[in-house]
Amino acid sequence: MSEADDETRDGSDAGAASGLPRLLVIEDGTEYEEFARLFLGERFEIVPAHDAEEALAAARAASFAAMLVDLRFERAESEVLLGDV
């Protein structure tokens, strides 16, 4: 069975260490990641991405229940990044 077959609709998969749904945090700083860990860390596996390459690689490697995106993300245009993800 492939990794894609293990994925569930909520963004978690059988291979996830935490068993929690994943939240992709895309920003060029750390404030959103800190916020997510503080307020959502018990309910989501927080996966940070600090540039467009990291975000796209993460999105290709796993499914996510949600994304938290810094709309002032300066390393790629938000519209382009979201379209690619």
N, C-alpha and C positions, 0 to 999 in steps of 0.2 A: 504494500500500500504506500502511495506517495505522500509526501508532506501535505500537498494540496488536498488530498483525500481526508486527512486528519483535521483540517480546519473546520471550525464551526461558524455559524452565522454571526456570532457575537464578537468575533475578532480574536478569540482564543483558539489554541489548538492543543492537541494531545502532547505535543513536543515541548510546550512552554514550561519552563522550570517552575514558574509560580502558579500555573493553572488559571491565572486571571486574564480577562480580556486586555488587549494591548491599547495603549494610548500613545500615538506618535506626536511628540512635541517638536515643532520646527521653529527654531529661532536662532539668532546669531549671538545672543547673550545667554544668561542663565536664569533670569527672573521667572519665566513661564515654567521652566522645568522645576524650579524650587517650589513654586505655587502648586504645580501638579503633584509633586511628591508629598507636600504638606497636606493638601486637602483631598487628593484622590488616590494617594499611594496605597491605601488599604484595599481599594476596589479595582485598581488597574495596575498592570505592569507598565511603568513609564519608560518609553524608549526615546531618548533625545536625539535630535539631528541638528547640527550646528552649521550645515551648509547644504546646498542643493544636492550635491553628490551623495552625502550621507542620507538625506531624506529619500531620494530615489532608490538607493540601495536597500534601505530599510523596508520601503514599500514593496520592493520586488521580492524580498526575502520572507516576508510574513504578512499576514492580514492584520488589520487594525480595526478595532471597534469605533475609534474616533481619532481625529487629529486636532491638535491645538496649534494654530499657526499665527505667528507674529506677522501681522499685515504690513509692518514696516520692515520686514525681512529684506536686508539690503544685498544679500548675496545672490538673489534671483528675483525676478518679478513675480509677485504672489500669484497673479493670474496664470502665468506660464508654469510655475511650479505646481500649482494645484491641478492644472490640466494634465501635467505629466504624471503626477501621483495618482 
